[in-house]
């Protein structure tokens, strides 16, 4: 039996269950294994800690997609079952769309095209949209796909080069489309959004999609569809709740906490995974080194590094990174042993992350329900569910909102 989607009547009850679950177990999901030689919860759950630390990197990778199947010491299985129940929502109904001419797929990367098609196939409103607004549109691929039926299209994008390219593509397809250069966080963006618009946002990051929810509800848009992404892309250091329920919660989320739902990388290829593993193992090895060199047993953040850093010998990597972070010069080291320690730590980190990652989807649903409740408080009927398989995109949750009076009027 398939899982049901969430509707307006379900939002608050699910939110409160998730809120209690996340609060009760925050000592398990807040600390990042990458930053600690020993996690605070390991002394409380020694059997589980030993079991996880005894596994290989390959075993961790194999368990990544289905951690609830692990026969790990308590309370892992119980937590996994709770997390799976609270973090599961059903697929939104599919709406059959007219076939698009092949020209609409030109210059759209394959995975992006599949995501656009899936998003479009799950948009179901009681009234047919008349004027689409593609928010943070890039070249406007999503908006063009949706406006094939003859509706007007407005695309808002910050990058002028993407605006120009998108306008040229729409002109070639003879679409009634306006591509506008716009910083959606700027005060004048309010003038771009009209009540007649049906705004859509596919993987708009953090404050960008929050801004859309705020403006669309304020301007009286009758319907909108948002698939959020990158909840940690916020200006402040802590999350600012939107809904009354989230504002009343005792759960205070840091920007670091907000990165937890984004830690899934199912779309990465084998080469990318190898590069990621090397980067993490070398950083973990350097972390051991810098603790000794500084005489401070504390994680030292390192900046994002280009791929060139990982094509040099490991010893040169450590020396250059020590200079970059103003750590005392490492001198002579047993570099082979240090690098091996980094790979050993990576295996432990990946396995310890299996416990933390149980809370990844529950936290994402908590954040999305905060957005849904915010809109519901402003008169929208809500449907929330998935629009594609997580292997196509881990960010596969879609929020559909429609003004209460519109939905009721169509049923009268």
BAPA-917635 format. One record per residue (C-alpha): residue number from 0; residue in three letters; x, y, z. Coordinates in steps of 0.5 Angstrom, whole numbers, plus 500, padded with zeros to 3 digits. Example, Ala and Ser with C-alpha at 12.3 -4.5 7.8 and 13.67 -1.06 7.14 Angstrom:
# residues 2
(0; "ALA"; (525; 491; 516))
(1; "SER"; (527; 498; 514))
***
This chain:
# residues 412
(0; "UNK"; (500; 500; 500))
(1; "UNK"; (503; 507; 498))
(2; "UNK"; (504; 512; 503))
(3; "UNK"; (499; 518; 503))
(4; "UNK"; (501; 525; 501))
(5; "UNK"; (500; 530; 507))
(6; "UNK"; (494; 535; 506))
(7; "UNK"; (492; 541; 510))
(8; "UNK"; (489; 537; 516))
(9; "UNK"; (495; 533; 517))
(10; "UNK"; (501; 539; 517))
(11; "UNK"; (500; 541; 525))
(12; "UNK"; (500; 533; 528))
(13; "UNK"; (506; 531; 523))
(14; "UNK"; (510; 537; 525))
(15; "UNK"; (509; 536; 533))
(16; "UNK"; (511; 529; 532))
(17; "UNK"; (517; 531; 528))
(18; "UNK"; (519; 536; 533))
(19; "UNK"; (518; 532; 539))
(20; "UNK"; (523; 527; 536))
(21; "UNK"; (528; 531; 534))
(22; "UNK"; (528; 535; 540))
(23; "UNK"; (529; 528; 544))
(24; "UNK"; (535; 526; 540))
(25; "UNK"; (538; 532; 538))
(26; "UNK"; (545; 530; 542))
(27; "UNK"; (545; 524; 537))
(28; "UNK"; (544; 528; 530))
(29; "UNK"; (547; 535; 532))
(30; "UNK"; (555; 533; 533))
(31; "UNK"; (558; 532; 526))
(32; "UNK"; (563; 526; 526))
(33; "UNK"; (567; 529; 521))
(34; "UNK"; (569; 535; 527))
(35; "UNK"; (570; 530; 533))
(36; "UNK"; (575; 525; 535))
(37; "UNK"; (570; 522; 540))
(38; "UNK"; (562; 524; 539))
(39; "UNK"; (559; 526; 546))
(40; "UNK"; (554; 520; 545))
(41; "UNK"; (559; 515; 544))
(42; "UNK"; (560; 514; 552))
(43; "UNK"; (552; 513; 553))
(44; "UNK"; (552; 508; 547))
(45; "UNK"; (558; 504; 547))
(46; "UNK"; (556; 498; 544))
(47; "UNK"; (553; 502; 538))
(48; "UNK"; (559; 506; 538))
(49; "UNK"; (564; 500; 538))
(50; "UNK"; (560; 496; 532))
(51; "UNK"; (559; 502; 528))
(52; "UNK"; (567; 504; 529))
(53; "UNK"; (568; 496; 527))
(54; "UNK"; (566; 497; 520))
(55; "UNK"; (569; 498; 513))
(56; "UNK"; (568; 504; 509))
(57; "UNK"; (565; 499; 504))
(58; "UNK"; (560; 497; 509))
(59; "UNK"; (558; 504; 510))
(60; "UNK"; (557; 506; 503))
(61; "UNK"; (553; 500; 502))
(62; "UNK"; (549; 501; 508))
(63; "UNK"; (548; 509; 506))
(64; "UNK"; (541; 508; 502))
(65; "UNK"; (538; 503; 507))
(66; "UNK"; (540; 504; 514))
(67; "UNK"; (534; 502; 517))
(68; "UNK"; (536; 495; 515))
(69; "UNK"; (542; 495; 519))
(70; "UNK"; (542; 489; 525))
(71; "UNK"; (546; 494; 529))
(72; "UNK"; (546; 495; 537))
(73; "UNK"; (540; 498; 540))
(74; "UNK"; (537; 503; 540))
(75; "UNK"; (539; 504; 532))
(76; "UNK"; (533; 500; 529))
(77; "UNK"; (528; 503; 534))
(78; "UNK"; (530; 510; 532))
(79; "UNK"; (531; 508; 524))
(80; "UNK"; (524; 505; 524))
(81; "UNK"; (521; 512; 528))
(82; "UNK"; (525; 516; 523))
(83; "UNK"; (523; 512; 517))
(84; "UNK"; (515; 513; 519))
(85; "UNK"; (516; 520; 521))
(86; "UNK"; (520; 522; 515))
(87; "UNK"; (516; 518; 509))
(88; "UNK"; (511; 522; 505))
(89; "UNK"; (507; 519; 499))
(90; "UNK"; (508; 521; 492))
(91; "UNK"; (503; 527; 489))
(92; "UNK"; (498; 525; 484))
(93; "UNK"; (501; 525; 477))
(94; "UNK"; (498; 529; 471))
(95; "UNK"; (499; 527; 464))
(96; "UNK"; (501; 533; 460))
(97; "UNK"; (501; 534; 452))
(98; "UNK"; (507; 531; 449))
(99; "UNK"; (513; 537; 448))
(100; "UNK"; (516; 538; 442))
(101; "UNK"; (524; 536; 442))
(102; "UNK"; (526; 543; 441))
(103; "UNK"; (524; 544; 448))
(104; "UNK"; (529; 539; 451))
(105; "UNK"; (535; 543; 447))
(106; "UNK"; (541; 545; 451))
(107; "UNK"; (537; 542; 458))
(108; "UNK"; (542; 537; 461))
(109; "UNK"; (539; 530; 462))
(110; "UNK"; (538; 530; 469))
(111; "UNK"; (535; 537; 469))
(112; "UNK"; (530; 535; 464))
(113; "UNK"; (528; 529; 468))
(114; "UNK"; (527; 533; 474))
(115; "UNK"; (523; 538; 470))
(116; "UNK"; (519; 533; 467))
(117; "UNK"; (517; 530; 474))
(118; "UNK"; (516; 537; 477))
(119; "UNK"; (511; 539; 471))
(120; "UNK"; (507; 532; 471))
(121; "UNK"; (506; 533; 479))
(122; "UNK"; (503; 540; 478))
(123; "UNK"; (495; 539; 480))
(124; "UNK"; (491; 545; 481))
(125; "UNK"; (484; 546; 481))
(126; "UNK"; (484; 552; 476))
(127; "UNK"; (489; 552; 470))
(128; "UNK"; (494; 557; 471))
(129; "UNK"; (494; 563; 466))
(130; "UNK"; (501; 566; 467))
(131; "UNK"; (507; 562; 470))
(132; "UNK"; (512; 565; 474))
(133; "UNK"; (519; 562; 474))
(134; "UNK"; (523; 564; 480))
(135; "UNK"; (530; 564; 480))
(136; "UNK"; (529; 561; 473))
(137; "UNK"; (536; 560; 470))
(138; "UNK"; (535; 560; 463))
(139; "UNK"; (528; 558; 464))
(140; "UNK"; (528; 551; 462))
(141; "UNK"; (522; 550; 467))
(142; "UNK"; (518; 555; 465))
(143; "UNK"; (518; 554; 458))
(144; "UNK"; (516; 547; 459))
(145; "UNK"; (510; 549; 463))
(146; "UNK"; (508; 554; 458))
(147; "UNK"; (508; 550; 452))
(148; "UNK"; (500; 550; 453))
(149; "UNK"; (500; 558; 451))
(150; "UNK"; (500; 561; 458))
(151; "UNK"; (504; 567; 459))
(152; "UNK"; (511; 566; 462))
(153; "UNK"; (515; 571; 466))
(154; "UNK"; (522; 569; 468))
(155; "UNK"; (526; 572; 474))
(156; "UNK"; (533; 571; 474))
(157; "UNK"; (539; 575; 477))
(158; "UNK"; (545; 573; 472))
(159; "UNK"; (544; 577; 466))
(160; "UNK"; (548; 572; 462))
(161; "UNK"; (542; 567; 463))
(162; "UNK"; (537; 572; 462))
(163; "UNK"; (539; 574; 455))
(164; "UNK"; (540; 566; 453))
(165; "UNK"; (533; 564; 456))
(166; "UNK"; (530; 570; 452))
(167; "UNK"; (533; 568; 446))
(168; "UNK"; (531; 560; 447))
(169; "UNK"; (524; 563; 448))
(170; "UNK"; (524; 567; 442))
(171; "UNK"; (526; 561; 438))
(172; "UNK"; (520; 557; 440))
(173; "UNK"; (515; 563; 439))
(174; "UNK"; (513; 563; 447))
(175; "UNK"; (510; 569; 450))
(176; "UNK"; (515; 570; 455))
(177; "UNK"; (519; 575; 459))
(178; "UNK"; (526; 574; 462))
(179; "UNK"; (527; 579; 467))
(180; "UNK"; (534; 581; 471))
(181; "UNK"; (532; 581; 478))
(182; "UNK"; (535; 580; 485))
(183; "UNK"; (529; 576; 488))
(184; "UNK"; (532; 579; 495))
(185; "UNK"; (531; 586; 493))
(186; "UNK"; (526; 590; 495))
(187; "UNK"; (523; 592; 488))
(188; "UNK"; (522; 585; 487))
(189; "UNK"; (515; 585; 490))
(190; "UNK"; (513; 589; 484))
(191; "UNK"; (515; 583; 479))
(192; "UNK"; (510; 579; 483))
(193; "UNK"; (502; 579; 481))
(194; "UNK"; (496; 576; 484))
(195; "UNK"; (495; 573; 477))
(196; "UNK"; (502; 569; 477))
(197; "UNK"; (503; 562; 479))
(198; "UNK"; (510; 562; 481))
(199; "UNK"; (514; 555; 481))
(200; "UNK"; (521; 554; 484))
(201; "UNK"; (525; 548; 482))
(202; "UNK"; (530; 547; 487))
(203; "UNK"; (531; 555; 489))
(204; "UNK"; (536; 555; 495))
(205; "UNK"; (534; 557; 502))
(206; "UNK"; (532; 565; 503))
(207; "UNK"; (531; 565; 495))
(208; "UNK"; (525; 560; 496))
(209; "UNK"; (523; 563; 503))
(210; "UNK"; (522; 570; 500))
(211; "UNK"; (518; 567; 494))
(212; "UNK"; (513; 564; 499))
(213; "UNK"; (513; 571; 503))
(214; "UNK"; (511; 575; 497))
(215; "UNK"; (507; 570; 493))
(216; "UNK"; (502; 570; 500))
(217; "UNK"; (503; 577; 501))
(218; "UNK"; (501; 579; 493))
(219; "UNK"; (495; 574; 493))
(220; "UNK"; (497; 569; 488))
(221; "UNK"; (492; 564; 488))
(222; "UNK"; (497; 558; 487))
(223; "UNK"; (504; 556; 487))
(224; "UNK"; (509; 550; 487))
(225; "UNK"; (516; 550; 491))
(226; "UNK"; (521; 544; 491))
(227; "UNK"; (526; 547; 496))
(228; "UNK"; (533; 546; 496))
(229; "UNK"; (539; 548; 501))
(230; "UNK"; (536; 550; 507))
(231; "UNK"; (542; 552; 510))
(232; "UNK"; (543; 558; 505))
(233; "UNK"; (541; 563; 510))
(234; "UNK"; (544; 570; 512))
(235; "UNK"; (544; 569; 519))
(236; "UNK"; (547; 564; 523))
(237; "UNK"; (541; 561; 526))
(238; "UNK"; (534; 559; 522))
(239; "UNK"; (528; 564; 523))
(240; "UNK"; (522; 560; 523))
(241; "UNK"; (516; 562; 519))
(242; "UNK"; (510; 559; 522))
(243; "UNK"; (507; 560; 529))
(244; "UNK"; (508; 552; 530))
(245; "UNK"; (515; 553; 529))
(246; "UNK"; (516; 559; 532))
(247; "UNK"; (513; 556; 539))
(248; "UNK"; (518; 550; 538))
(249; "UNK"; (524; 549; 543))
(250; "UNK"; (528; 547; 537))
(251; "UNK"; (534; 552; 535))
(252; "UNK"; (537; 550; 529))
(253; "UNK"; (544; 553; 527))
(254; "UNK"; (546; 554; 520))
(255; "UNK"; (550; 548; 521))
(256; "UNK"; (544; 544; 523))
(257; "UNK"; (541; 546; 516))
(258; "UNK"; (546; 542; 512))
(259; "UNK"; (544; 535; 515))
(260; "UNK"; (538; 534; 510))
(261; "UNK"; (543; 536; 504))
(262; "UNK"; (549; 531; 506))
(263; "UNK"; (546; 525; 501))
(264; "UNK"; (550; 525; 495))
(265; "UNK"; (546; 519; 491))
(266; "UNK"; (547; 523; 484))
(267; "UNK"; (554; 523; 484))
(268; "UNK"; (558; 518; 480))
(269; "UNK"; (564; 513; 481))
(270; "UNK"; (569; 518; 479))
(271; "UNK"; (566; 524; 484))
(272; "UNK"; (565; 519; 490))
(273; "UNK"; (573; 517; 489))
(274; "UNK"; (575; 525; 489))
(275; "UNK"; (570; 526; 495))
(276; "UNK"; (573; 520; 499))
(277; "UNK"; (580; 522; 498))
(278; "UNK"; (578; 530; 499))
(279; "UNK"; (575; 527; 506))
(280; "UNK"; (581; 522; 508))
(281; "UNK"; (586; 527; 507))
(282; "UNK"; (582; 533; 511))
(283; "UNK"; (581; 528; 516))
(284; "UNK"; (589; 526; 516))
(285; "UNK"; (590; 534; 516))
(286; "UNK"; (586; 535; 522))
(287; "UNK"; (590; 530; 526))
(288; "UNK"; (596; 533; 524))
(289; "UNK"; (594; 540; 526))
(290; "UNK"; (591; 538; 533))
(291; "UNK"; (598; 536; 534))
(292; "UNK"; (602; 542; 531))
(293; "UNK"; (597; 547; 535))
(294; "UNK"; (597; 543; 541))
(295; "UNK"; (589; 544; 541))
(296; "UNK"; (585; 538; 541))
(297; "UNK"; (580; 542; 537))
(298; "UNK"; (577; 541; 529))
(299; "UNK"; (580; 547; 525))
(300; "UNK"; (575; 548; 519))
(301; "UNK"; (579; 548; 512))
(302; "UNK"; (576; 552; 506))
(303; "UNK"; (573; 549; 500))
(304; "UNK"; (579; 547; 496))
(305; "UNK"; (580; 546; 488))
(306; "UNK"; (582; 539; 485))
(307; "UNK"; (589; 541; 484))
(308; "UNK"; (590; 541; 491))
(309; "UNK"; (589; 533; 491))
(310; "UNK"; (593; 532; 485))
(311; "UNK"; (599; 534; 489))
(312; "UNK"; (603; 529; 494))
(313; "UNK"; (600; 528; 500))
(314; "UNK"; (606; 531; 504))
(315; "UNK"; (605; 537; 500))
(316; "UNK"; (598; 538; 501))
(317; "UNK"; (599; 538; 508))
(318; "UNK"; (605; 543; 508))
(319; "UNK"; (601; 548; 504))
(320; "UNK"; (594; 547; 508))
(321; "UNK"; (598; 548; 514))
(322; "UNK"; (601; 555; 511))
(323; "UNK"; (594; 557; 509))
(324; "UNK"; (591; 556; 515))
(325; "UNK"; (597; 559; 519))
(326; "UNK"; (599; 552; 523))
(327; "UNK"; (606; 551; 525))
(328; "UNK"; (610; 548; 519))
(329; "UNK"; (609; 540; 520))
(330; "UNK"; (617; 538; 519))
(331; "UNK"; (618; 531; 518))
(332; "UNK"; (612; 526; 519))
(333; "UNK"; (611; 519; 517))
(334; "UNK"; (606; 521; 511))
(335; "UNK"; (604; 514; 509))
(336; "UNK"; (602; 513; 516))
(337; "UNK"; (598; 519; 517))
(338; "UNK"; (595; 518; 510))
(339; "UNK"; (593; 511; 513))
(340; "UNK"; (590; 514; 519))
(341; "UNK"; (586; 519; 515))
(342; "UNK"; (583; 513; 511))
(343; "UNK"; (581; 509; 517))
(344; "UNK"; (578; 516; 520))
(345; "UNK"; (574; 516; 514))
(346; "UNK"; (571; 509; 515))
(347; "UNK"; (569; 511; 522))
(348; "UNK"; (566; 517; 520))
(349; "UNK"; (562; 514; 515))
(350; "UNK"; (559; 509; 519))
(351; "UNK"; (558; 514; 525))
(352; "UNK"; (554; 518; 520))
(353; "UNK"; (549; 513; 519))
(354; "UNK"; (546; 514; 526))
(355; "UNK"; (546; 522; 525))
(356; "UNK"; (543; 521; 518))
(357; "UNK"; (537; 517; 520))
(358; "UNK"; (535; 524; 522))
(359; "UNK"; (536; 527; 515))
(360; "UNK"; (529; 526; 512))
(361; "UNK"; (525; 528; 519))
(362; "UNK"; (529; 535; 519))
(363; "UNK"; (528; 536; 512))
(364; "UNK"; (520; 534; 513))
(365; "UNK"; (520; 539; 519))
(366; "UNK"; (523; 545; 515))
(367; "UNK"; (518; 544; 509))
(368; "UNK"; (512; 543; 514))
(369; "UNK"; (514; 550; 517))
(370; "UNK"; (513; 553; 510))
(371; "UNK"; (507; 549; 509))
(372; "UNK"; (504; 551; 516))
(373; "UNK"; (506; 558; 514))
(374; "UNK"; (502; 558; 508))
(375; "UNK"; (496; 555; 511))
(376; "UNK"; (496; 560; 516))
(377; "UNK"; (495; 565; 510))
(378; "UNK"; (489; 562; 507))
(379; "UNK"; (492; 556; 503))
(380; "UNK"; (490; 549; 502))
(381; "UNK"; (496; 545; 502))
(382; "UNK"; (499; 538; 499))
(383; "UNK"; (506; 536; 500))
(384; "UNK"; (509; 530; 497))
(385; "UNK"; (514; 527; 493))
(386; "UNK"; (515; 528; 485))
(387; "UNK"; (521; 524; 483))
(388; "UNK"; (525; 518; 486))
(389; "UNK"; (530; 520; 491))
(390; "UNK"; (536; 517; 486))
(391; "UNK"; (534; 523; 481))
(392; "UNK"; (534; 528; 486))
(393; "UNK"; (534; 527; 494))
(394; "UNK"; (531; 534; 494))
(395; "UNK"; (524; 531; 491))
(396; "UNK"; (519; 534; 496))
(397; "UNK"; (514; 538; 493))
(398; "UNK"; (509; 543; 496))
(399; "UNK"; (503; 545; 492))
(400; "UNK"; (499; 551; 495))
(401; "UNK"; (492; 554; 493))
(402; "UNK"; (488; 559; 496))
(403; "UNK"; (482; 556; 500))
(404; "UNK"; (477; 560; 497))
(405; "UNK"; (479; 558; 490))
(406; "UNK"; (479; 550; 492))
(407; "UNK"; (472; 551; 495))
(408; "UNK"; (470; 555; 489))
(409; "UNK"; (471; 550; 484))
(410; "UNK"; (468; 544; 489))
(411; "UNK"; (461; 548; 489))
***
